[in-house]
């Protein structure tokens, strides 16, 4: 589970912002909260804000951090880290980006973070909670200076295998270091981000392929479509490895033949039962790319959500409501808020413009966040609805549209040209 994420000096986020999944002391919707020792963790978090306020930049910050961990071992010594600082300030654009995570993996709590720019990892640390207090696994300063506690002093043998643009946690794990393995695997397997592009790139077909032949997957997807009153009674999915594939390349560029051997081709058809009259029906097969955008999106979310609910993964979705009816968005949120369905501690974090979801019957106050940008400075801020202490009976939708909580545009009437 993601417990907290802190980030500063990344794109429009100049000063540190904190996204926390720790529930406050409020008693609302207690039955939806995930117990963690003496703490209670939020299963869902919604982010709202005007266009260009920085909602997607928070999403990008999470994405960059996850990908930096996953790809660190593939970086050559002269390759960039992908970190982008705040550029509307002469000091900040030359300064470093800081990202910190608090999370759980395999029943233990970890703190991990790093300080980096586009070229180097300047600082890095990893702590584990074997008790109520954190134990240092390693600390890294000044790019290549390391500290280890006596229990983890054996990690010192990996420090000379690391480079200035790589994360030490990833290097140590690549050399079969058990002390860093679980923390690395959380980034590799237990959290992921999705946006319209990842859906359009058919990323969900990989999940379908992994679960091909699993009746639970088919039942889950067809149940979602039935709930949405979409006339699809079944689907047919086929996957095959492409033999001897050929890809266009730039002259002088070589492609690893082992990667070509893993390329697959997918075929997905939806099965519709159509009334022919006189009480007769007939099944028709339709290529899935002919279905509506909303149907494709709902179906694409299905394998991702089922795997999250089964494995306790955290999924972060940029613009959840894109092409989805509000009732369907609410349905997906309810899957995570319902502890009888979400038994593994799965989490859904998303941003949206759908104000119908701003409902205290659906969310606690601390589950709703607002993202606001100061147009005069270009700086993005993040804060929770709980900071305003609204009454439970308060109309949050109306208050949001009136600008009571900020994070909303007020365009002037008319236009000049």
C-alpha positions in Angstrom: 0.0 0.0 0.0 1.0 3.6 -0.6 0.9 5.4 2.7 2.4 8.7 1.7 4.1 10.5 -1.2 6.1 13.7 -0.9 7.5 15.6 -3.8 9.2 19.0 -4.4 10.8 20.8 -7.3 9.2 18.7 -10.0 7.6 20.4 -13.0 4.9 22.8 -11.6 5.4 21.5 -8.1 8.0 23.8 -6.6 7.4 23.6 -2.8 6.9 20.2 -1.2 3.4 18.7 -1.4 2.2 15.7 0.5 -0.3 13.1 -0.6 -1.2 11.0 2.4 -3.4 7.9 2.7 -3.4 8.0 6.5 -7.0 8.5 7.6 -7.7 11.2 10.2 -9.7 10.7 13.3 -13.1 11.3 11.6 -15.6 8.4 12.0 -17.1 8.7 8.5 -17.1 5.5 6.3 -14.9 3.7 8.9 -16.0 0.4 7.4 -14.1 1.2 4.2 -10.8 2.0 5.8 -7.9 -0.5 5.6 -6.5 -1.4 9.1 -2.7 -1.1 9.5 -1.6 -1.6 13.1 -3.0 1.4 15.0 -3.4 3.3 11.7 -6.3 3.4 9.2 -5.5 3.7 5.5 -7.6 5.3 2.8 -8.6 2.8 0.0 -9.4 5.6 -2.5 -8.2 9.2 -3.0 -9.8 11.7 -5.5 -8.0 14.8 -6.8 -9.8 17.8 -8.3 -8.6 21.0 -9.8 -8.7 23.3 -12.8 -7.1 22.5 -16.2 -3.4 23.1 -16.1 -3.4 23.3 -12.3 -0.9 20.4 -12.0 -3.1 17.3 -11.3 -1.3 15.5 -14.1 2.1 16.6 -12.9 1.5 14.8 -9.6 0.6 11.8 -11.7 3.8 12.3 -13.7 5.9 12.6 -10.6 4.7 9.2 -9.4 5.2 7.8 -12.9 8.8 9.1 -13.2 9.7 7.8 -9.8 8.3 4.3 -10.5 10.0 4.2 -14.0 13.3 5.4 -12.6 13.3 2.5 -10.1 12.3 0.0 -12.7 14.7 1.2 -15.4 17.6 2.2 -13.1 19.7 -0.9 -13.9 19.4 -0.3 -17.6 20.8 3.2 -17.5 24.2 3.7 -19.1 26.6 6.1 -17.2 25.8 9.0 -19.5 22.0 8.5 -19.7 19.6 11.0 -18.0 17.4 10.2 -15.1 14.2 11.8 -16.5 13.8 14.2 -13.6 12.4 17.7 -14.6 12.6 20.5 -12.0 10.4 23.6 -11.7 11.6 26.0 -14.4 9.9 29.3 -13.5 12.5 30.1 -10.8 16.2 30.7 -11.4 17.2 28.9 -8.3 14.8 26.0 -8.6 15.6 25.1 -12.2 19.2 24.5 -11.1 18.2 22.7 -7.9 17.4 19.1 -7.3 14.1 17.2 -7.1 13.2 15.3 -4.0 10.8 12.4 -3.8 9.9 10.3 -0.7 7.7 7.3 -0.3 6.2 5.6 2.7 4.6 2.2 1.8 4.1 -1.4 2.9 5.3 -4.6 1.2 4.9 -8.1 2.5 3.7 -7.0 5.8 6.5 -4.5 6.5 6.6 -0.7 6.3 9.3 1.0 4.4 10.6 4.6 3.8 12.4 5.3 0.6 13.4 8.5 -1.1 16.0 10.2 -3.3 17.3 13.6 -4.3 18.1 13.9 -8.0 18.5 16.0 -11.0 18.5 15.1 -14.7 22.1 13.7 -14.4 22.8 12.4 -10.9 21.3 10.8 -7.8 22.7 12.9 -5.0 21.0 11.4 -2.0 19.1 8.2 -1.4 17.9 6.3 1.6 15.9 3.2 2.6 14.5 2.4 6.1 12.5 -0.6 7.2 10.1 -0.7 10.2 10.9 -4.0 12.0 9.2 -2.4 15.0 7.5 0.9 15.7 10.8 2.7 14.9 12.6 2.8 11.6 15.8 0.9 11.0 18.3 2.3 8.4 19.2 -0.1 5.7 21.3 2.4 3.9 21.9 6.1 3.4 23.6 7.7 0.4 24.9 11.3 0.3 27.2 13.3 -2.1 26.4 11.0 -5.0 28.6 8.1 -3.9 29.0 8.3 -0.1 27.2 5.4 1.7 26.3 4.6 5.3 25.0 1.2 6.6 24.0 0.0 10.0 25.8 -3.0 11.4 22.9 -5.3 10.5 23.2 -4.3 6.9 26.9 -3.6 6.6 27.2 -6.4 4.0 25.5 -4.0 1.5 28.8 -2.1 1.3 30.0 -4.7 -1.2 27.5 -3.4 -3.7 28.4 0.4 -3.5 31.2 0.1 -6.0 28.9 -1.6 -8.5 26.6 1.5 -8.6 27.0 4.6 -10.8 26.2 8.2 -10.2 22.9 8.1 -12.2 21.6 4.8 -10.8 19.6 4.1 -7.6 21.5 2.0 -5.2 18.4 0.2 -4.1 18.1 -1.2 -7.6 21.7 -2.0 -8.0 21.8 -4.0 -4.8 18.6 -5.8 -5.7 20.1 -6.8 -9.1 22.9 -8.4 -7.1 20.4 -10.5 -5.2 20.4 -8.4 -2.0 17.5 -9.6 0.1 17.5 -6.4 2.3 16.4 -4.2 -0.6 14.4 -6.8 -2.6 10.9 -6.2 -1.1 11.2 -2.4 -1.4 12.3 -2.7 -5.0 9.5 -5.2 -5.8 6.9 -2.7 -4.4 7.8 -0.3 -7.2 8.2 -3.1 -9.7 4.9 -4.9 -9.0 2.6 -3.2 -6.5 2.0 0.3 -7.8 1.3 1.5 -11.3 0.0 4.5 -13.1 -2.4 4.7 -16.1 -3.6 7.4 -18.4 -5.5 7.6 -21.7 -2.3 6.9 -23.6 -1.5 3.6 -21.7 -5.1 2.5 -22.4 -4.9 3.4 -26.1 -1.6 1.5 -26.3 -3.6 -1.6 -25.4 -1.6 -2.1 -22.1 -4.6 -3.9 -20.7 -4.2 -6.7 -23.2 -1.1 -7.8 -21.4 -3.2 -8.3 -18.3 -5.7 -10.2 -20.3 -2.9 -12.3 -21.7 -1.6 -13.1 -18.3 -5.0 -14.2 -17.1 -6.1 -15.9 -20.4 -8.2 -19.0 -19.5 -8.8 -17.7 -16.0 -12.6 -18.0 -15.5 -12.4 -15.4 -12.6 -11.2 -12.8 -15.1 -13.9 -13.5 -17.6 -16.6 -13.5 -14.8 -15.3 -10.2 -13.4 -15.2 -8.4 -16.8 -18.6 -9.7 -17.9 -20.1 -8.7 -14.5 -18.7 -5.1 -15.0 -20.2 -4.9 -18.4 -23.6 -6.3 -17.2 -23.6 -3.7 -14.3 -23.0 -1.0 -16.9 -25.9 -2.3 -19.0 -23.6 -2.8 -22.0 -25.0 -5.4 -24.4 -21.9 -7.7 -24.5 -22.7 -11.3 -23.4 -19.2 -12.7 -23.9 -15.8 -12.0 -25.5 -13.2 -14.0 -27.3 -9.5 -13.3 -26.7 -6.6 -14.8 -28.6 -2.9 -14.4 -28.1 -0.1 -15.7 -30.2 3.7 -15.1 -30.4 4.8 -13.6 -33.7 7.2 -15.8 -35.5 10.2 -14.1 -37.1 8.9 -10.6 -36.7 10.4 -7.8 -38.8 10.3 -4.2 -37.6 11.4 -1.0 -39.4 14.5 0.5 -37.8 16.7 3.5 -38.3 20.0 2.6 -40.1 22.7 1.6 -37.7 20.2 0.7 -34.9 20.1 -2.9 -33.8 17.2 -4.5 -32.0 17.8 -7.2 -29.3 16.6 -10.5 -30.9 15.5 -11.8 -27.5 12.9 -8.9 -27.4 11.7 -9.8 -30.9 11.1 -13.3 -29.8 8.6 -12.1 -27.1 6.4 -10.0 -29.4 2.8 -11.1 -29.4 -0.3 -10.4 -31.5 -3.7 -10.1 -29.8 -7.2 -10.4 -31.1 -10.2 -9.4 -29.0 -13.9 -9.7 -30.2 -17.0 -8.9 -28.3 -20.0 -11.2 -28.6 -23.5 -9.6 -28.8 -26.8 -11.3 -28.5 -29.2 -9.5 -30.9 -33.0 -9.9 -30.9 -34.0 -11.1 -34.4 -37.8 -10.9 -33.7 -40.3 -13.7 -33.1 -38.5 -14.5 -29.9 -35.3 -15.5 -31.6 -31.8 -14.2 -30.9 -28.5 -14.5 -32.7 -24.9 -14.0 -31.6 -22.7 -11.6 -33.5 -19.0 -11.1 -33.1 -17.6 -7.5 -33.3 -14.0 -6.5 -33.3 -13.4 -4.7 -30.0 -12.0 -1.6 -31.6 -15.4 -1.0 -33.1 -17.0 -0.7 -29.6 -17.6 2.8 -28.1 -14.8 4.6 -26.4 -16.6 4.2 -23.0 -17.0 0.5 -23.5 -13.4 0.0 -24.4 -12.2 2.1 -21.5 -14.4 0.2 -18.9 -13.2 -3.1 -20.3 -9.6 -1.9 -20.3 -9.9 -1.0 -16.6 -11.3 -4.4 -15.8 -8.2 -6.6 -15.8 -6.2 -3.9 -14.1 -8.7 -3.5 -11.3 -9.2 -7.2 -10.8 -5.5 -7.8 -10.5 -5.3 -4.9 -8.0 -8.1 -6.3 -5.9 -6.5 -9.8 -5.9 -3.0 -8.7 -5.1 -3.5 -5.5 -3.1 -1.9 -3.3 -5.7 -2.1 0.5 -5.8 -3.3 1.9 -9.1 -3.2 5.6 -10.0 -5.4 6.8 -12.9 -5.1 10.1 -14.7 -8.7 11.3 -15.6 -10.7 8.3 -14.5 -13.9 9.8 -15.8 -12.6 10.1 -19.4 -15.4 8.6 -21.6 -17.1 7.0 -18.5 -20.6 7.7 -17.3 -20.5 9.1 -13.7 -22.4 6.0 -12.5 -19.6 3.8 -13.9 -16.9 5.8 -12.2 -18.8 5.5 -8.9 -19.1 1.8 -9.4 -15.3 1.4 -9.8 -14.7 3.5 -6.7 -17.2 1.4 -4.7 -15.2 -1.7 -5.6 -12.2 -0.3 -3.6 -14.3 1.2 -0.8 -16.1 -2.0 -0.1 -14.1 -4.1 2.3 -16.1 -7.3 1.4 -14.7 -6.9 -2.2 -11.4 -5.2 -1.4 -10.0 -7.7 1.0 -6.3 -7.2 0.2 -5.8 -3.5 0.8 -5.9 -2.4 -2.8 -6.0 1.3 -3.5 -7.3 3.6 -6.3 -6.0 7.1 -6.6 -7.3 9.2 -9.5 -8.0 12.7 -10.7 -11.3 13.8 -12.2 -13.4 16.7 -13.3 -16.6 14.9 -12.5 -18.2 16.9 -9.7 -20.9 14.3 -9.2 -18.3 12.3 -7.4 -17.8 15.1 -4.9 -20.1 13.4 -2.5 -19.7 12.8 1.3 -21.9 9.8 0.9 -19.1 8.3 -1.3 -16.0 9.8 0.2 -14.6 10.9 3.5 -13.3 14.5 3.7 -9.7 13.3 3.8 -10.2 11.3 0.7 -10.8 14.4 -1.5 -7.8 16.5 -2.5 -7.6 19.7 -4.5 -4.8 20.9 -6.8 -4.4 24.6 -7.4 -1.9 26.6 -9.3 -0.9 30.2 -8.5 -1.0 31.7 -12.0 1.3 34.6 -11.0 4.1 32.2 -9.9 3.2 29.0 -11.8 3.4 27.0 -8.5 1.1 24.0 -7.8 -0.3 23.4 -4.3 -2.0 20.3 -3.0 -4.4 20.2 0.0 -7.3 18.2 1.4 -11.0 19.0 1.8 -10.5 18.0 5.4 -8.5 21.2 5.8 -11.8 23.2 5.5 -13.7 21.0 8.0 -17.0 21.1 6.0 -20.1 19.8 7.8 -21.3 16.4 6.7 -24.5 17.9 5.4 -22.6 20.5 3.3 -23.1 20.4 -0.5 -19.5 19.8 -1.6 -20.3 20.1 -5.3 -21.9 23.5 -4.8 -19.1 24.7 -2.6 -16.5 23.6 -5.1 -18.2 25.3 -8.0 -18.5 28.5 -5.9 -14.8 28.4 -5.3 -15.1 27.8 -1.6 -12.2 25.4 -1.7 -10.2 27.0 -4.5 -8.9 24.8 -7.3 -11.4 26.0 -9.8 -11.2 28.4 -12.8 -13.4 31.5 -13.0 -13.2 32.5 -16.7 -14.1 36.0 -17.6 -17.1 36.6 -19.9 -16.6 37.5 -23.5 -13.5 37.4 -25.7 -11.4 40.0 -27.4 -9.4 39.6 -30.6 
